[in-house]
Amino acid sequence: MEQKSVETGKHNLDRRHPFSFVLSSSFISFVIYLLSGILITYIAFHFQETKNQNKQQLQQVKQIDQLQPQQTSMTRSVLKSFLAIEQSEGVGAKVRRSIGTGQMRNFLPFLMLDHFNVQPPAGFPDHPHHGQETITYITEGMMAHEDFTGSKGVLRPGDLQFMTAGKGIVHSEIPVDSGDGKSAIGLQLWVDLPENLKNCEPRYRDLRKEEIPEANPSDFLKIKVISGKSYGVESLQDLAYTPVHFYHFQTSKKGTVFEQYMPTDFNSFIYILKGSITINDKLYPQYSSIFFNTDSDIVKGASASEITEFAIIGGQILDQPVVQYGPFVETSKSKILEVIQNYQQGKNGFEKAPHWRSSISDGIEKKRANEFLEKDGLLE
């Protein structure tokens, strides 16, 4: 009885096992099917979500790219660098000259760069120009100007003046005496004119600080876009006949990286107004002039001090000879001799030169400078 019961139990157990196996297989298949469906749905949803995220990220990258300079895999290498040494110029004026010295005779289209510091009554009284353009940028103090065409005015901190000498002009540049002993400080750049424009009519274009847009790519980097385009911000156009890009960079944190797009047919350089910077791990102190090769379209570096200010300037290279005699610039010696003769004899652009004298050559006080500014609607 006990044995039978055991056999019966065994028999019953043997009969239940196949049935249990079938149920388990079906259930497992169902679960696998269900999980597969869920997994496929999840993968499809996740793929679509990832695709959307990638699309959003791509749009963000495109937006950033629109702000950033166009980049190549390289940055411009340094051709030459040196410190601008202070020297006397004009009447009692002090300048740190880089371009236009034995270190760098010219860097076409640039003929001269002066970082000037002029304290009244010093200045640059009546003097001529021919065959070039000058760009004057005031960073501190005020500078008055007047020329024999009747143009006159006052430049404040942040203002610029683009002057085309063309066939000939005589003008005067004198710091405003504010009574506080402060100097007029800034940069003056001489730019060559294309040969076919060397005898054009002279002209002035004052660019006021209110007209200069700023780029602010970070909390620690600000760029005054005087001429050209930086981080998506574009300047006014047609300020000079010779294409020139001019940017005033300011950083407020050590190690701030900067970069600037520059066309490969432009020569470019940096002049350091305050602080120091590094380029390719080399340190450049205040008053350094750094000239670049044209082996890339990106100028790049980083600030090496807490507060830095520097100008990045580029200009289209002119394929023409340069013959310079002081403020006269031509393409041959014979043309230079002709210009000198024209100036001495008061002809061919210099008709007013023999008898003209500026009203500011002996100095200009703040009261009169304010009259100039008020006339132009700029008195603050």
Sequence and secondary structure as in RCSB ss.txt:
>XXXX:A:sequence
MEQKSVETGKHNLDRRHPFSFVLSSSFISFVIYLLSGILITYIAFHFQETKNQNKQQLQQVKQIDQLQPQQTSMT
RSVLKSFLAIEQSEGVGAKVRRSIGTGQMRNFLPFLMLDHFNVQPPAGFPDHPHHGQETITYITEGMMAHEDFTG
SKGVLRPGDLQFMTAGKGIVHSEIPVDSGDGKSAIGLQLWVDLPENLKNCEPRYRDLRKEEIPEANPSDFLKIKV
ISGKSYGVESLQDLAYTPVHFYHFQTSKKGTVFEQYMPTDFNSFIYILKGSITINDKLYPQYSSIFFNTDSDIVK
GASASEITEFAIIGGQILDQPVVQYGPFVETSKSKILEVIQNYQQGKNGFEKAPHWRSSISDGIEKKRANEFLEK
DGLLE
>XXXX:A:secstr
 HHHHHHHHHHHHHHHHHHHHHHHHHHHHHHHHHHHHHHHHHHHHHHHHHHHHHHHHHHHHHHHHHHS    S  
  EEEEEE EEEEETBTEEEEE TTSSS S BTTEEEEEEEEE TT BEEEEEEBSEEEEEEEEES EEEEETTS
 EEEE TT EEEEE TT EEEEEEEEE SS   EEEEEEEEE  GGGTTS  EEEEE GGG  EEEEETTEEEEE
EESEETTEE  S SSSS EEEEEEEE STT EEEEE  TTEEEEEEEEES EEETTEEE TTEEEEE SS SEEE
EEE SSSEEEEEEEEE   S  EEETTEEESSHHHHHHHHHHHHHT TT TTGGG   SSTT EEHHHHHHHHHH
TT   
